[in-house]
Amino acid sequence: MMAPFGQIHSSNYPDNYGHNDDCMWYIEVDQSHVVKLSFIDFDIEAGYNCSYDYLRIFDGNTTDSPILLTHCGNQLPNQTVIKSTGNKMTIRMKSDGSRSAKGFLANYTMSCGARIVTEESGMIRTQESLNVDSSNMNCSWVIMGSQPDDHVTLTFTHLSVPEMDFGSECSYYYIEVRDGEDKDSPQIGKYCSSRVPAHITSQGSVLFVQAVAVYGYHFGSFEATYSVLSSGVDHFRH
């Protein structure tokens, strides 16, 4: 599934799923965003450590990816909203040959922000065409080179924000770039107009980028490309 939003459910839902089912769903969204899965209904045969029937969610495009959740029983998971760290998620539901139940129903949508570990170039963005609501938005991207001596260069190719922030400190909507992997890393810049540096390069191997809109204000949209440069070579990796 490569749509920005949709719905998935167990076989025969809302009737009981079959015996010996082994069903898989693969969800992929825009490369600079993550998958958000929200459960609406859940009833899968319970067992110790979910040893009979289960639903399992993987943080990636294979069942070898890290496990985000394994769940069974007739209660919604405590964590009713599950987010991937990248733009792909795999869901697997497996049943045995004994009892069955109604199964599950869940919605998925694209959520802005991602953690990107790469040797290549790429793009991060948020814009209305991607069906991302830009009001009360707080989206962050961590862009990390795959080697400790890498550096990340960010180049804004498009930035559209309201003409004036009601204050001089970019309080209501802004793009912020930090030299590290979180919001506590040293700040490189905070921007609330179309005037941004042509290129921003990390001192280390990671850049943190955050797009924020508060109090119901709409951020607008932006696009930026990133490239990874190794200290040991004099050219960008592609």
N, C-alpha and C positions, 0 to 999 in steps of 0.2 A: 504494500500500500504506500503510495507516494503522494497522497493528498494532504493538505495542511490540517485537515480535521476529518473526523469520521467516527464510526461506532463499530465495535466488535462484540461478539457474543458466542457462547458455547453452542454446539450443534443442537438443533431442535428447540432452542430457547424460544418461549418460556416453558415448553415441555421439557421433560427430563432428557439429559444427554445420553448417548449410547454407552454400552459396555465396551471396554477395551478401545476407547477413543484415544487417539494421539494426534492432537490438532495443534498447528503452529500458525502464528500471525507475525509477519514482518512489517514493521512500520518505519518509514524513512521520510524525513522532512528536509527542508532547506538546510544546506550544509552549515550555516552559521547559527542554527537554532537547535533546540532540544525537543524531545517528545514528552508531553505531559499526558498521563493516563489517569482517568478519574472513574472509580467504580460507582455504579448506580445500584446494582443488585448482585448478591453473591450467595450461592448455596451449593457447595461441593462436599461430597461425603467426607466426613471427618475421620481422622485416624492419628495415632501417635506419630509425631513428626511427619504428618501428612503422607503416611506410607501406603495408603490405598489410592485415593484420587487426589490430585493437586493441580493448582495453577502456579506457574513459575514465570517470573519476568527477568529477562537478561538485559544488561546494559551494553547492547551492541547488536550486531546482525547475525550472530550464531549462538548456539547453546553452550559454546565454550567461553562466551563473554561473562563478565562478573554478574553474579546473581543479585538482583535488587529486592526480590520478594519471592517467598514460597508461602502459599496460603491454602487452607481448606476450611471446611465448616460452614455454618449458616450465618455467620456474622461478617459484615464488611471488615476488611483489614483495618487495623489501627491507623495505618498510613493509607488513607483513602485516595490520596493523590500521589502518584509515583512519577518521578522525572528521571530521564536519562541524563548522562553527562555529555553525550554527543548527539548526533542527529539520527541515531538508529536505535530501535528497540525490538526485541524478540519476545513474544509471549507464547508459552506452551501450556496446554492443558492435557493431562493424561488421566485416564480412568482405568480401573481394573474390571474384572468380570462379575462383580457382585452388585451391590446397591448403586443406584444413581440418584441424581437430584436435579433441580432446575438449572443449575449451572451459574453463569455470570453474564452480566451486561456492563459494558464500560464504554465511555467516550474517550477519544484521544484528540489532542490538538497540538499545534506547534506553539512552543513557548520560546520567547527570545532569550538569547544568551547561550553560551556553550563553553566547554573546556576543550581546547584544540592542541594536541601534541603532534608536531609535524616537522618534516624536512622540506616541505613544499610551500609554494605560494597559494594564496586563497583569498576569500572575501568574507567579511562580516557585514551585516546590514540589518536594518529594521526599517520597514516601510509599509504603508497601507496596502500595497499590492500583495503583501505576504499575509494579510489578514491578522496582523498583530495590532492590538489596541494600544495606542500610544498615550492614553491618559493614565495617570497614576502608575507610570511605568518605572521599573527598576530592573534593568537588564545588564548583565555583566558577561564579558568574554575574557577568558584566560587563554592567551596565545603563547605557547611554549615550544621552543626548539627542542629537538630530540637529543641534543648533546649539550653538556654543561657549558662549553665554550661558544655556543651559538648566541646570536643576537637577532632580535626581531625588529623589523622595520615596518611601520604602519603608514600608509598614505591615504588620506581622505580623497575620494573621487566625487563625493556628493554629500552635502550637508544642508538640510533644509529645516530651520527652526524658526519660530516666530521672530519678527523683526526686533522686538524689544522685550527683554526680561524686566519685570517691574522691580528693579533694584540693580545695584552695581556688582553683586557678588554671584551672579548666575544661580539664584536661589530656587527658581521654579522649574527650569528645564536646562539640562546641560549634558555635554559629553565630557567625561573625565578620563585621563590616561595616567596610569601609575606604573612606576618602574619596579615591577615585582608581580606576585601572583594574587594579591588581595587588596582590599580597600585601605589597608593600613600601610601599604608600601609607599615609598616616596612619590609625591605627586610630580608629574611632568607638566601637566597643564589641565585647565578646566575651561571649556569653551561653550558659549551660549550664543554665538553668532556664526556667520559663514566664514569668519576669519580664523583659520587654523593653520599651523605650520604645514609646509609641503610634505615633510617627512618627519616621523618621530621614530627614534631608534632606542631600544633598551640598552642599558649598561650591562645587564646580565642576559639570561636566556629567556626571560618571561616579560610579557606586557599584560597589564590588566586594563581593560576598557569597560567603562560603565556609561550607560545612557539612562538618564533619570528625568522623570516628570512627576510633579507632586501637585496636590490640591486640585486634581481634576484638569490640570493643564495638559494640552496635547504637545508631545515632543516634536512631531514632524517626522523626518526620516533622515537616515544617513547610509552611506556605503563607504567602505574603506577596504583597500587591499593590504595584505601582509605578505612579507617575504622573510625567509630565514637566511641569515648570513653566518657562516662559520668563521671564527677568528683565524683559523688555519688556512683559509682560502681567500682569494681576492675577487670572488664573484658570488652572486646570489644563487641559491639552489632553486631549481624549478622542477 
